[in-house]
C-alpha cells in the first residue's frame, strides 16, 4: 500500500436483513400552568413494543391509559401480554414509567 492508502474491510455483498420494526405508541401530555413552570407545557411521550426472537420487549410504559394502546400494538404484532419477555424503563419519570406496576397490581 502506498502512502495515504487505507485498508478497507471486507463488506458484505448485501446489507443484513433488518428485523421487525417496533410498534411506536405516542401519547400527548399537557401539563397546566403552575405544574412544571409558569406556562402550560405540551409534549409527546413514546413507548415502543419491539418484537425480538425471545418474545416482546416493551420499552417504557407510558402514562395512565397506555395499556389499551400497548394491547393494540401487541395485537398488530400477533402477540399478547404473555409474550412480553422484558420491560425496559429508560428512566423513572412518570411519563415513561407511570403505567409500570407488578402483575395483579
PEZI-V639603 format. One record per helix or strand. SS is the DSSP state (H for helix, E for strand). FROM is the first residue (numbers start at 1). LEN is the number of residues. Records with the same first field share a line. If there is no record, write none. Layout:
SS = FROM-LEN + FROM-LEN
//
This chain:
E = 23-9 + 41-12 + 55-5 + 84-5
H = 66-11 + 81-3 + 94-4
//
